[in-house]
Amino acid sequence: MKLKSCSQCGFINVERMYTADSFEFANDWFCKAKDGKKIAGYVETFDKPLVPDWCPLRKAGMIDCKLPRKTKEKPSAGKS
């Protein structure tokens, strides 16, 4: 079975973020497979953070390859 999100992974560690607004509900996501490296911060209920490039399961081919990667955009070179 290929995973489509970090939320489906057994290596995810979700920690509740507490804010001044008691009705606000957000979490920080961390990866236990990468020694607690932060996947995403301030993840709300309906947010779907991208699977990071450094994900060990992505490298092992266990992540759905059709998912977008979390990468920095490179500036496009002008054509002459």
Sequence and secondary structure as in RCSB ss.txt:
>XXXX:A:sequence
MKLKSCSQCGFINVERMYTADSFEFANDWFCKAKDGKKIAGYVETFDKPLVPDWCPLRKAGMIDCKLPRKTKEKP
SAGKS
>XXXX:A:secstr
  BSSGGG TTEEEEEE  S TT  EEEEEEGGGTTEEEEEEEETT    EETT HHHHTT B TTS EE     
     
